[in-house]
Amino acid sequence: MPAPSPSSDPATDPRLLRLHADDNVLVARAPIPAGAPILVAGVAVTLAVGLPIGHKLASRAIAAGEKVRKYGAPIGTATADIARGELVHLHNLRSDYTPSVALAGEAP
């Protein structure tokens, strides 16, 4: 069976794209500045940080230890609780495929 094609949700900002129905992240189609109000699955969110094109944000709350899914597959594990609309990146995600580099000031 072929994978579902990327889709837009009318209850989600059109600058965001869900690549697969099973994903718990959305991908920015265009840069979205910090402080911008956006709609994520029908919930109004204000971005705490800017979201560059191609970067991910949580489409729903993701608990620490939960798998982060993109393209319908797990791409890593949340290292902290991630709120709906929050940037998902190295500060709160450990890759399941490559060693993660510790951020400045963090223990390895």
N, CA, C and O of each residue as an XYZ file, in Angstrom:
432
protein
N       0.852     -1.180      0.000
C       0.000      0.000      0.000
C       0.891      1.234      0.000
O       1.810      1.309      0.815
N       0.657      2.202     -0.878
C       1.489      3.412     -0.916
C       1.270      4.278      0.316
O       0.186      4.295      0.900
N       2.327      4.999      0.702
C       2.237      5.915      1.843
C       1.322      7.076      1.501
O       1.267      7.509      0.350
N       0.603      7.583      2.497
C      -0.235      8.761      2.241
C       0.627      9.928      1.773
O       1.769     10.079      2.207
N       0.082     10.736      0.901
C       0.815     11.897      0.414
C       0.762     13.011      1.448
O      -0.119     13.019      2.308
N       1.708     13.964      1.371
C       1.683     15.093      2.302
C       0.337     15.806      2.233
O      -0.309     15.862      1.187
N      -0.061     16.344      3.373
C      -1.364     16.995      3.379
C      -1.360     18.272      4.178
O      -0.513     18.508      5.040
N      -2.335     19.078      3.857
C      -2.591     20.291      4.604
C      -3.875     20.078      5.385
O      -4.817     19.454      4.896
N      -3.901     20.591      6.579
C      -5.069     20.498      7.447
C      -5.659     21.894      7.539
O      -4.951     22.833      7.903
N      -6.944     22.055      7.218
C      -7.512     23.403      7.281
C      -7.471     24.017      8.689
O      -7.623     25.229      8.841
N      -7.264     23.178      9.720
C      -7.173     23.678     11.087
C      -5.729     23.976     11.486
O      -5.446     24.239     12.655
N      -4.812     23.935     10.507
C      -3.400     24.191     10.763
C      -2.900     25.258      9.794
O      -3.313     25.297      8.635
N      -2.011     26.122     10.276
C      -1.430     27.190      9.463
C      -0.948     26.628      8.125
O      -0.268     25.602      8.112
N      -1.274     27.260      7.012
C      -0.873     26.746      5.699
C       0.637     26.766      5.454
O       1.106     26.179      4.479
N       1.403     27.430      6.321
C       2.864     27.415      6.180
C       3.480     26.146      6.762
O       4.694     25.949      6.707
N       2.614     25.277      7.325
C       3.074     24.030      7.928
C       2.531     22.848      7.152
O       1.433     22.913      6.599
N       3.300     21.764      7.109
C       2.940     20.594      6.329
C       3.150     19.329      7.147
O       4.205     19.140      7.754
N       2.145     18.468      7.160
C       2.285     17.131      7.757
C       2.680     16.206      6.607
O       1.936     16.063      5.637
N       3.849     15.580      6.715
C       4.358     14.745      5.632
C       3.694     13.374      5.568
O       3.642     12.763      4.501
N       3.184     12.885      6.700
C       2.547     11.566      6.760
C       1.492     11.607      7.863
O       1.668     12.303      8.863
N       0.426     10.885      7.690
C      -0.677     10.892      8.657
C      -0.243     10.468     10.062
O      -0.853     10.894     11.043
N       0.798      9.638     10.177
C       1.252      9.166     11.487
C       2.239     10.109     12.172
O       2.633      9.852     13.309
N       2.648     11.191     11.513
C       3.637     12.109     12.075
C       3.094     12.875     13.277
O       1.910     13.209     13.328
N       3.975     13.154     14.248
C       3.619     14.028     15.368
C       4.373     15.352     15.285
O       4.416     16.115     16.250
N       4.969     15.615     14.117
C       5.605     16.902     13.834
C       5.078     17.436     12.503
O       4.609     16.686     11.647
N       5.172     18.750     12.360
C       4.848     19.439     11.113
C       6.122     20.106     10.628
O       6.997     20.432     11.430
N       6.234     20.310      9.333
C       7.429     20.913      8.742
C       7.064     22.280      8.172
O       6.021     22.442      7.538
N       7.932     23.257      8.404
C       7.689     24.617      7.901
C       7.905     24.667      6.393
O       8.972     24.303      5.898
N       6.885     25.118      5.667
C       6.980     25.329      4.213
C       7.633     26.677      3.913
O       8.155     26.894      2.820
N       7.598     27.565      4.878
C       8.140     28.918      4.758
C       8.634     29.323      6.145
O       8.162     28.783      7.145
N       9.567     30.256      6.221
C      10.009     30.721      7.543
C       8.843     31.387      8.278
O       8.031     32.094      7.682
N       8.787     31.139      9.590
C       7.765     31.760     10.430
C       8.502     32.447     11.575
O       9.233     31.784     12.312
N       8.329     33.759     11.744
C       9.112     34.491     12.752
C       8.653     34.217     14.188
O       7.502     33.855     14.433
N       9.578     34.399     15.121
C       9.250     34.310     16.548
C       8.128     35.286     16.867
O       8.088     36.391     16.327
N       7.237     34.886     17.728
C       6.129     35.743     18.127
C       4.924     35.657     17.204
O       3.874     36.228     17.497
N       5.067     34.948     16.094
C       3.949     34.840     15.148
C       2.856     33.951     15.720
O       3.135     32.883     16.263
N       1.609     34.396     15.595
C       0.509     33.524     15.996
C       0.246     32.520     14.864
O       0.158     32.899     13.696
N       0.124     31.247     15.225
C      -0.177     30.213     14.237
C      -1.274     29.305     14.781
O      -1.556     29.303     15.979
N      -1.874     28.550     13.906
C      -2.890     27.577     14.276
C      -2.302     26.198     14.053
O      -1.850     25.891     12.950
N      -2.301     25.352     15.093
C      -1.783     23.986     15.013
C      -2.897     23.037     15.447
O      -3.253     22.973     16.623
N      -3.434     22.310     14.486
C      -4.521     21.364     14.749
C      -5.666     22.044     15.506
O      -6.221     21.480     16.449
N      -6.007     23.247     15.084
C      -7.135     23.964     15.662
C      -6.831     24.720     16.938
O      -7.730     25.335     17.512
N      -5.591     24.691     17.398
C      -5.207     25.376     18.634
C      -4.307     26.551     18.289
O      -3.325     26.390     17.564
N      -4.633     27.736     18.805
C      -3.808     28.926     18.580
C      -2.543     28.832     19.425
O      -2.602     28.562     20.625
N      -1.395     29.060     18.780
C      -0.088     28.992     19.431
C       0.703     30.218     18.995
O       0.564     30.673     17.860
N       1.528     30.753     19.880
C       2.456     31.820     19.523
C       3.851     31.219     19.556
O       4.272     30.670     20.574
N       4.570     31.322     18.440
C       5.907     30.742     18.364
C       6.867     31.459     19.303
O       6.988     32.684     19.268
N       7.547     30.686     20.143
C       8.525     31.261     21.068
C       9.816     31.622     20.340
O      10.492     32.582     20.709
N      10.154     30.862     19.317
C      11.359     31.104     18.511
C      10.972     31.025     17.041
O       9.957     30.425     16.687
N      11.783     31.631     16.197
C      11.517     31.567     14.765
C      11.650     30.136     14.253
O      12.447     29.350     14.764
N      10.866     29.819     13.251
C      10.888     28.485     12.652
C      11.393     28.604     11.219
O      10.661     29.056     10.338
N      12.651     28.197     10.980
C      13.190     28.275      9.612
C      12.495     27.271      8.692
O      11.944     26.271      9.152
N      12.527     27.545      7.404
C      11.946     26.634      6.431
C      12.593     25.251      6.586
O      13.807     25.142      6.759
N      11.784     24.218      6.525
C      12.263     22.849      6.632
C      12.397     22.328      8.048
O      12.645     21.137      8.238
N      12.237     23.193      9.061
C      12.359     22.748     10.448
C      11.024     22.229     10.958
O       9.973     22.480     10.369
N      11.089     21.497     12.068
C       9.925     20.798     12.610
C       9.376     21.491     13.849
O      10.109     22.116     14.616
N       8.058     21.360     14.022
C       7.443     21.714     15.297
C       6.430     20.642     15.647
O       5.919     19.937     14.777
N       6.152     20.533     16.926
C       5.253     19.492     17.421
C       3.809     19.796     17.027
O       3.320     20.905     17.241
N       3.142     18.817     16.459
C       1.734     18.991     16.090
C       0.811     18.717     17.272
O      -0.375     19.044     17.237
N       1.370     18.116     18.313
C       0.662     17.837     19.566
C       1.729     17.724     20.639
O       2.922     17.726     20.336
N       1.307     17.625     21.885
C       2.285     17.439     22.960
C       2.996     16.094     22.757
O       2.367     15.087     22.433
N       4.321     16.102     22.956
C       5.135     14.898     22.845
C       5.851     14.733     24.178
O       6.566     15.634     24.617
N       5.663     13.588     24.821
C       6.259     13.358     26.137
C       7.720     12.957     26.014
O       8.123     12.330     25.034
N       8.517     13.329     27.027
C       9.915     12.891     27.080
C       9.942     11.371     26.975
O       9.174     10.678     27.642
N      10.841     10.858     26.125
C      10.948      9.419     25.922
C      10.115      8.891     24.766
O      10.313      7.760     24.322
N       9.180      9.705     24.273
C       8.317      9.295     23.166
C       9.058      9.438     21.837
O       9.894     10.327     21.676
N       8.743      8.560     20.895
C       9.327      8.636     19.558
C       8.753      9.830     18.807
O       7.551     10.093     18.855
N       9.625     10.540     18.120
C       9.216     11.629     17.235
C       9.124     11.022     15.844
O      10.062     10.380     15.373
N       7.978     11.231     15.188
C       7.724     10.611     13.890
C       7.650     11.649     12.784
O       6.936     12.646     12.892
N       8.408     11.397     11.709
C       8.401     12.224     10.508
C       8.480     11.261      9.331
O       9.174     10.248      9.418
N       7.800     11.544      8.252
C       7.721     10.637      7.099
C       7.049      9.316      7.490
O       7.216      8.312      6.796
N       6.290      9.307      8.594
C       5.625      8.091      9.048
C       6.532      7.136      9.793
O       6.117      6.021     10.112
N       7.768      7.545     10.080
C       8.733      6.680     10.742
C       9.363      7.414     11.922
O       9.446      8.642     11.911
N       9.808      6.676     12.939
C      10.491      7.332     14.051
C      11.842      7.871     13.598
O      12.623      7.166     12.959
N      12.105      9.128     13.936
C      13.389      9.742     13.577
C      14.241     10.008     14.808
O      15.425     10.323     14.686
N      13.655      9.886     15.986
C      14.387     10.139     17.215
C      13.466     10.012     18.411
O      12.300      9.632     18.295
N      14.030     10.344     19.569
C      13.311     10.250     20.828
C      13.342     11.608     21.510
O      14.389     12.252     21.576
N      12.197     12.042     22.015
C      12.124     13.313     22.738
C      12.941     13.200     24.025
O      12.763     12.253     24.792
N      13.828     14.154     24.261
C      14.647     14.162     25.476
C      14.021     15.006     26.581
O      14.516     15.031     27.708
N      12.939     15.693     26.254
C      12.191     16.518     27.206
C      10.751     16.575     26.709
O      10.475     16.271     25.549
N       9.848     16.961     27.583
C       8.474     17.180     27.129
C       8.479     18.302     26.097
O       9.165     19.309     26.269
N       7.711     18.122     25.025
C       7.635     19.112     23.951
C       6.168     19.516     23.807
O       5.306     18.666     23.587
N       5.893     20.790     23.929
C       4.519     21.295     23.836
C       4.080     21.418     22.377
O       4.911     21.577     21.483
N       2.793     21.344     22.148
C       2.247     21.584     20.808
C       2.744     22.943     20.321
O       2.673     23.930     21.053
N       3.246     22.995     19.089
C       3.719     24.245     18.512
C       5.148     24.601     18.853
O       5.639     25.643     18.417
N       5.843     23.754     19.633
C       7.228     24.021     20.013
C       8.181     23.455     18.960
O       7.918     22.405     18.373
N       9.290     24.160     18.728
C      10.338     23.701     17.825
C      10.846     22.348     18.292
O      11.078     22.146     19.484
N      11.020     21.421     17.360
C      11.605     20.106     17.642
C      12.953     20.073     16.939
O      13.032     20.081     15.711
N      14.028     20.035     17.752
C      15.380     20.080     17.188
C      16.346     19.477     18.207
O      15.906     18.797     19.135
N      17.623     19.704     18.058
C      18.641     19.059     18.888
C      18.503     19.329     20.385
O      18.982     18.531     21.191
N      17.868     20.419     20.776
C      17.739     20.726     22.194
C      16.702     19.849     22.898
O      16.690     19.789     24.127
N      15.830     19.164     22.142
C      14.810     18.323     22.767
C      14.572     17.009     22.017
O      13.552     16.349     22.216
N      15.525     16.636     21.152
C      15.399     15.428     20.338
C      16.754     14.740     20.220
O      17.759     15.379     19.908
N      16.775     13.433     20.472
C      17.967     12.628     20.257
C      17.713     11.755     19.032
O      16.713     11.040     18.976
N      18.601     11.810     18.066
C      18.458     11.029     16.851
C      18.527      9.537     17.159
O      19.286      9.113     18.030
N      17.746      8.752     16.452
C      17.833      7.303     16.563
C      18.842      6.736     15.573
O      19.097      5.532     15.570
N      19.421      7.599     14.727
C      20.272      7.132     13.646
C      21.712      7.582     13.739
O      22.609      6.859     13.307
N      21.954      8.747     14.287
C      23.317      9.259     14.385
C      23.555      9.758     15.799
O      22.614     10.182     16.471
N      24.794      9.716     16.259
C      25.075     10.239     17.600
C      24.744     11.732     17.644
O      25.101     12.479     16.733
N      24.078     12.151     18.680
C      23.768     13.575     18.854
C      24.955     14.259     19.489
O      25.615     13.697     20.363
N      25.224     15.461     19.052
C      26.305     16.262     19.596
C      25.753     17.054     20.770
O      24.714     17.703     20.653
N      26.442     17.003     21.894
C      25.997     17.763     23.070
C      26.086     19.246     22.766
O      27.047     19.703     22.148
N      25.087     19.994     23.200
C      25.105     21.442     23.038
C      26.085     22.036     24.043
O      26.393     21.413     25.059
N      26.564     23.218     23.763
C      27.526     23.894     24.634
C      27.013     23.918     26.062
O      25.869     24.297     26.313
N      27.859     23.516     26.992
C      27.505     23.549     28.400
C      26.817     22.287     28.891
O      26.592     22.143     30.093
N      26.473     21.363     27.988
C      25.817     20.124     28.405
C      26.859     19.027     28.584
O      27.877     19.008     27.892
N      26.605     18.135     29.496
C      27.467     16.966     29.647
C      27.200     16.016     28.487
O      26.063     15.917     28.024
N      28.220     15.320     28.011
C      28.014     14.378     26.889
C      27.144     13.198     27.294
O      26.876     12.319     26.474
